[in-house]
C-alpha cells in the first residue's frame, strides 16, 4: 500500500470534521444571536455590550463573529433586525409614529435615519408606496 495515499486519506476525514464543526459553531452562534434579538429588540436600552454579555462573549468578539459570519457589525445587524421588524409593522397597518419606539429606538430621528440608510427612502415614503401597491 502506498503511504502517500494513506496519509492523504487520513487527513481528509480530519479536515472535513473540522469544517463541519466550524459550520455547527457558526450556525449555533447565528441562531443564539437571532433568538436573543427576537426576544429583546424592542428594548430601548439594548446595546452591543448588553447583547455580548448575554451571549457570554466580549463586545469585540461579538463584532468579530458578526463580521465573519454575517458580513456586518453587530450594531448594523441589530439595526437591520429592527428595521425589518418595522417593515412588518408597517405592512400590518401600525401607525408610523409608534413604530420607532415599538422596535426599540429611543428617537424617531435615529429610526428614520437608519430606515433611509437601508431602503433609500423615509418610512413615510415607504408607507405611501406600500399603500399604493396594496390597492
Secondary structure, 3 states (H helix, E strand, C coil): CCHHHHHHHHHHHHHHHHHHHHHHHHHHHHHHHHHHHHHHCCCCCCCHHHHHHHHCCCHHHHHHHHHHHHCCCHHHHHHHHHHHHHHHHHHCCCCHHHHHHHCCCCCHHHHHHHHHHHHCCCHHHHHHHHHHHHC
